[in-house]
Amino acid sequence: MSTEFHHISVMPEETVNGLITDLSGTYVDCTLGGAGHSGRIAARLNADGRLIGIDQDEAAIAAASERLAGCNCRVDIVRDNFSNLDNILKAQEVQAVDGILFDLGVSSYQLDTASRGFSYMQDAPLDMRMNQQAEFSAYDIINGYSMEELCRIFKEYGEERWYKRIAQFIIDARKNGPVETTGELVDIIKKAVPAAVRNSKGGHPAKRIFQAVRIEVNDELGILEKSFRSAVRHLKPGGRIAIITFHSLEDRIAKNVLKEMASGCICPPSLPVCVCNHKPEIKLLVKAAVASKSELESNSRAKSAKLRIAVKL
Ligand SMILES: C[S@@+](CC[C@H](N)C(=O)[O-])C[C@H]1O[C@@H](n2cnc3c(N)ncnc32)[C@H](O)[C@@H]1O
């Protein structure tokens, strides 16, 4: 499995250097993927160190298990959604950890495996589930959502200018039977987007709609705030949280949650005295770092990545 699992980790050295403070410590990788980051963490930890890797994708679990076999430190791999972090750590009998990593979104493996239905470049059944055990897929959205629901996700999660036209074209196409494949969806989007716009420099016309559907299928944004707060709660003082985001919607959530947790008073500025008694829980160490020029030359996926790191006070 691991031989087929292609994914280049983003900002690997910056992330692992910023995360590890104790070589005998316990670290959690909430987005294990192909264990690119985790492999580097495990390689640095000593025999007293421990790595807990989480992913909801069966293929990632298989690839990471193979890659992490034989590591010096203790490794526990859990197939679950990181939104269940509290329960996962309880089941692992862990109270507090030294570092937690989130490298959000999908892996290149998931995108490149046509049958998973994430890519607008390859024809496949409408799927896009990161968790293959989940029942809800892209098919249910494209064939079951109302005009209003389609508009909401295309506008909010895709920030797509032509959201209404595309939603209307999908509703019309459904009159001839269900939309079954990514290729059919791409054709509908291409018909909906005016030719002049389609041929301009804005990238593939289906890019933003595929992003919106993927976010909705996997509830990618809805779980973030709760998960980041839970992660910080589980850090030891001096422990670190590292978050890598790939688009503005998830980055805005990471930025706002970390900023609020790093703030003292969060009263509205109009109040003459503080009534919130809010105390900072973390200190921001790295604010929206981007990949170096040389990394971008070898990994185009790193282009939109932003790395944020904070330390628990
Ligand atoms: C960008 S990849 C991680 C790559 C990894 N850091 C590496 O270097 O190999 C993101 C991974 O997180 C997983 N993932 C995304 N959201 C998740 C969630 N809510 N719960 C568990 N796993 C999730 C995906 O299935 C995917 O394998």
Ligand as a Chemical Component Dictionary entry (heavy atoms), coordinates in Angstrom:
data_LIG
# 
_chem_comp.id                   LIG 
_chem_comp.type                 NON-POLYMER 
_chem_comp.pdbx_formal_charge   0 
_chem_comp.three_letter_code    LIG 
# 
loop_
_chem_comp_atom.comp_id 
_chem_comp_atom.atom_id 
_chem_comp_atom.alt_atom_id 
_chem_comp_atom.type_symbol 
_chem_comp_atom.charge 
_chem_comp_atom.model_Cartn_x 
_chem_comp_atom.model_Cartn_y 
_chem_comp_atom.model_Cartn_z 
_chem_comp_atom.pdbx_ordinal 
LIG C1  C1  C 0  -3.006  16.640 4.083  1  
LIG S1  S1  S 1  -3.226  14.976 4.543  2  
LIG C2  C2  C 0  -2.010  14.718 5.774  3  
LIG C3  C3  C 0  -0.685  14.344 5.245  4  
LIG C4  C4  C 0  0.358   14.020 6.292  5  
LIG N1  N1  N 0  0.595   15.123 7.186  6  
LIG C5  C5  C 0  1.656   13.611 5.628  7  
LIG O1  O1  O 0  2.601   14.402 5.664  8  
LIG O2  O2  O -1 1.713   12.504 5.083  9  
LIG C6  C6  C 0  -4.667  15.049 5.498  10 
LIG C7  C7  C 0  -5.123  13.716 6.055  11 
LIG O3  O3  O 0  -6.019  14.006 7.124  12 
LIG C8  C8  C 0  -7.125  13.173 7.043  13 
LIG N2  N2  N 0  -8.216  13.929 7.644  14 
LIG C9  C9  C 0  -8.759  15.094 7.204  15 
LIG N3  N3  N 0  -9.732  15.496 8.028  16 
LIG C10 C10 C 0  -9.808  14.568 9.015  17 
LIG C11 C11 C 0  -10.618 14.421 10.172 18 
LIG N4  N4  N 0  -11.555 15.307 10.476 19 
LIG N5  N5  N 0  -10.396 13.368 10.981 20 
LIG C12 C12 C 0  -9.433  12.446 10.690 21 
LIG N6  N6  N 0  -8.660  12.511 9.591  22 
LIG C13 C13 C 0  -8.835  13.567 8.776  23 
LIG C14 C14 C 0  -7.321  12.863 5.592  24 
LIG O4  O4  O 0  -7.974  11.627 5.429  25 
LIG C15 C15 C 0  -5.880  12.845 5.086  26 
LIG O5  O5  O 0  -5.347  11.539 5.105  27 
# 
loop_
_chem_comp_bond.comp_id 
_chem_comp_bond.atom_id_1 
_chem_comp_bond.atom_id_2 
_chem_comp_bond.value_order 
_chem_comp_bond.pdbx_ordinal 
LIG C1  S1  SING 1  
LIG S1  C2  SING 2  
LIG S1  C6  SING 3  
LIG C2  C3  SING 4  
LIG C3  C4  SING 5  
LIG C4  N1  SING 6  
LIG C4  C5  SING 7  
LIG C5  O1  DOUB 8  
LIG C5  O2  SING 9  
LIG C6  C7  SING 10 
LIG C7  O3  SING 11 
LIG C7  C15 SING 12 
LIG O3  C8  SING 13 
LIG C8  N2  SING 14 
LIG C8  C14 SING 15 
LIG N2  C9  SING 16 
LIG N2  C13 SING 17 
LIG C9  N3  DOUB 18 
LIG N3  C10 SING 19 
LIG C10 C11 SING 20 
LIG C10 C13 DOUB 21 
LIG C11 N4  SING 22 
LIG C11 N5  DOUB 23 
LIG N5  C12 SING 24 
LIG C12 N6  DOUB 25 
LIG N6  C13 SING 26 
LIG C14 O4  SING 27 
LIG C14 C15 SING 28 
LIG C15 O5  SING 29 
# 
